[in-house]
Amino acid sequence: MKIFIRRLFLFVILLYTGSLIIDILISKIAQPRAEFSSWKDLYSNNINADMLIFGSSRTMNHFNPQMIEDSLNLSAYNMGLSGSRIEISLLRLKEHLRICTKKPRYITLEIDWMTCDGAKIHYCPWQMFPYMLYNKNIYKYTHDYKGFYTHYYLIPLVRYVKYLPDIFKNRHRTYYRNPNVLGKGFVVLTRSWDETTQNVNPFKASIPNEEKEYLKEFIDICRYNKIQLNMVYAPEHIKVNKIVTNRDTIIDYFKQLSTLNNIPFADFSTLELCSDSVYFYNHRHLNIRGANKFTSEYYIPWIKELYGL
């Protein structure tokens, strides 16, 4: 009996060790590319910038870090990520502060009616897989997401079983069609306005209490680390006014949050360019022409005045 137990124990140890080694190798190969490459930069300690900009694909598409660097004489990185809600931005902020050797001086958090809607979904979930095993922060902020299971975080290889074919097939392919990955997290599309993609039924947005707590935690972390935080509502096409029926209420909440926490807030969603579809590829996202115009003519001057740069 003792011999059997010893052999069983040895088998389990060898199985675990072998699985862990294969997991490490697959995770190295499976690191995401293209518009998801900011994950690799983050975990390789390659994001040591003075200014970070957090948010969703709207952040990723709207803020040109090279323009920011050229105008403000400080390094910048766009931390936007497709489909990100506030908890993913919070996760990436905490991981950045844990891993990277340089704290940012400034952080812009792009917020809008989708930032805190509480949707527990994420585009291309496999983008997190290479960094998920035994990662407490990723578990804390994603374990209740659709398609994410507790054993994914604890047992080597199992998270790859379902998605492995997709990972190796798509890791070089982008989620977007014909994106222009310009580096430092900035991804834009050269597509022009397509009216057929704009048909969305009107709805009422909401901010669950859990999301409000995540937003508060993001603010508290910046304050604790003496990082100057500002919040921005980036441009969206005027058509959104008819789609989100309580849009003004959501913006009022952000304004109140700004006042309560003494955080600068700028609403750029009513700019003149927001009524001109030539700057957008859909009602939520600017194209390259719009991104460069917004960054250079509105965001940078606001930051310059705000911080005396």
N, C-alpha and C positions, 0 to 999 in steps of 0.2 A: 504493500500500500504506500509506504514511504517513497519507494522508487517511482511509483506511478505519479505521486504528487510532485516529486522533484522534476520528473520529465515533463509533466503538464506545465509546471511553473516555467521551466526552461523554454518550452514551446511558446508560451504566451509572451515571454520576454523577447524571444527571437522574432516572433510575429509582429510585436509592437515596434521593435527596433527597425525591422525591415520596412514596415509600413511608414514609419516616420521618415526614414531616409528617402523612400520613393516620394512621399508627400513633399519633402523639401525640394527635391529635383523637379517635380511637376510644378510646384509653386514658383520656382525660379523661371521655368520656361513659360509659364502661363501669365506672367506679369502683363497687365493690360497695356495696349498701345493706343496710338491715335488720341482721340479726345479724352480717353481715360488714363492717359499717361501720367497725370498728376499724382496718381497713387504711387507709381514707381518713383517719381521724384521725391515724394513725401517720405517713403520708407527707405530711400537711399540717402537721406539727409542732403538733398540737393535743392531744398527750398530755404534759403537763408536770406530773406528779403526784408527790406525796411517796411514795405507796405504789402499787406495781403488783402485780397478781396474775396469774400465768401458768398456763396449762394448757389443757385441752381443753374440750369443751362442759360438762363437769361444773363446771369453774371458771366458765364463762360463766353457767351457771344457778344456781350456789350462793352466790356472794359478791356482796352488795349494796353497791356502792361509796358510795351516798348515805348509808346507815346508818353506814358506816365513817367517812365525813367528819363526820357529825353527832356521833358519839360520841368520836372521837379527835382532832378539830380539826386534821386534815391532809387534803390532797387525795388522792383515790384514783381508780384506773382499773382496770377489769377487762379484762385482756388475753387472756382465754380465747377459744378458737376451736374450733369443731366439728371433731372428728377429729384434733386436733393431737397429735402425738407430741413427744418431748423436743426433737427437732431443729427443729421449727417454733417452739417456744417459744424455743429458742436463737437462731434466725434473727431472730425479732421483737425479742428483747432486744438483739442486736447492731445491728439497724437503728434501734431506739429510741435507743441511745447514740450512734449516728452522726448521726442527724437532729435529735433533740429538744434543746432548749437547756438543759433542766434534768434533772439526774440524779435518779433516785428515791433516797430515803433507805432505804426498806424494800422488799423483794420477797418475796412469798409464791409458792412454786412448789407447785402442787397435783400430787401424784404418786400413782399407783396402778398396778395390774397392767397397765393398757393404755398408760401413759405411755411405757414403754420396750420395747414388744413388737416394734419393728422393722418393723412393717407399712408398706410403701412405697406407701401410697395416701392420697388426700386428697379429702374431699368437695368437690364443685363446684370443680374445679381452676382454672376461669376466674377465680376470685376474686383470684388472684395476677397474672393476666396484665397488668393496667395498670402493674405495677411491675417486671416481669420483665426487660425488655430491657436488656442490658448490666449487670445487677445481679449482682455477684460473689457476694454472700451468698446470694441466692435460688438461684443456680446451685449453689453449694456444698452446700446442704442439701436441694435438691429434685430435682437432675438425674437421680437414680436412681429417682424416683417413677414409678409406672405412668402412662403417657400423657404424660409430660414428655420432650421430645426436645431435644438440644443446639441444634439450629437455632432453637428457640423463643426462646432467650436471645440469639441473635446476629443474626438476620435480621428486620427490621421486617415486621410484618403476618402472617407465616406462622402464628404461634400462634393467630391469630384465625380462620383459614379454617374450621376444623372447628367451632369453638364460637360463632362470631359470632351465628347465629340464637338460640342458647340465651341468650347474654349479653343481647341486647336484649329477649328475651322474659321473662327471669327476673330481671333486675337489680333490679327493684322487688319481686319476689316472694321470699318467704323459704323457706329450706330446711325450717324447721319449719312445722307447721300451727298457725295462730292464735297466733303468738308475741306477747309483750309486750316490746317493745324500750324499756327504761327509760333508756337513755343511759349514757355512760361505760363501754360494753362489756357492760353487764348485760342479759341476755336471759332471760326466764322464760316459763313456760307455765302457764296457769291450768287445764290439764287435770287430771283426777283419775286415780287408779290404774286401769289397764286390764289386767285379768288375762290377756287374750288375747295381749298383747305380751311376756309374761314367760317364754315357753317357750324356753329356751336349753339345748342339750346341754352337759353338764359337759366341761371341758377343762383342760389344764395350761398355765399361762402361763409365759413365759420372758423373760429380759432378755439379748439378744445383746451381745457385747463392744463392738460399735460404739455401741450405745445407752448403755452405761456410760461410754464416752469422751465422748459428747455431754453427759451429765449432769455429768461431771467438768469439762468446759469451761464449762458454765453456772455452776457453783460458782466456778471460777477467775476468771471475768469479774466476778462480783459481788465477790469478794475484792479483785481488782485495783482496782476502782472504788470500794472502801470502801462498798459497799452491804450493809446488814444483811439477810442472807437467812435465811428460815425455810422449812421444808417441811411440807406438810399433806396428810394423807390424808383427803379430804372424805367425808361420809356416803354410804353406799350401802346399799340394802336388805339385810336379813339373808339374803335368798334367794341373794345372791351367794356366800355361804359354801359353798353346795352346787354352784354353777356353776363357780367357779375352785377346782380341787382342791388347788392348792398356794399358796393365797392367803397363808397364814401365812408361808411361806418368802419370798415377795415382800416382805411387810412387814418381816420380819427383815432383809432386805438393806437396806432404806431406813433402818432403825434403826442398822445397822452403819455405813452411809454417814454418817449424822448424827453418830454418835460420833466417827468417824475425822476428820471435817472440822469438828467443833465447831459444828454447825448445829442449831438447835432443830428438833425434829420432833414433830408432834402427830398422833396417830391418832384421828380422829373417827368412824371407821367402826363403832364399837361403842357409840355413844350409844343411849340409850333410844328416840329417835325413829327409829332405823334398823329397828326392828321394827314400826313403825306405817305402813301404806301410805297413810294419809291425807296424809302429807307428801311423797309421791312420785308421779311420773307414770309412771315405770318403775323397774326395779330399780337403775338406775345414776344417775338424775337426780331431784333434788328439784323439786317444783312451787313456786309463789310462796310458799305458806304455809310449806313446809319451808325454803326459802331464807332467808326473813326470820327464822325461828326459829333456824336454824343461825348466821346471821351475828350476830344480836343477842345470843343467849344463850350461845354457845359460842366462836365465832371472835374476836369483839371483846374479850370478857373475857380470853381467852388472850393476845392481842396487847398489851392494856393491861398485864397482869402481866409479860409477857416484856420489854417495852421501857420500862416505867415511865411510860406515857403517861397 
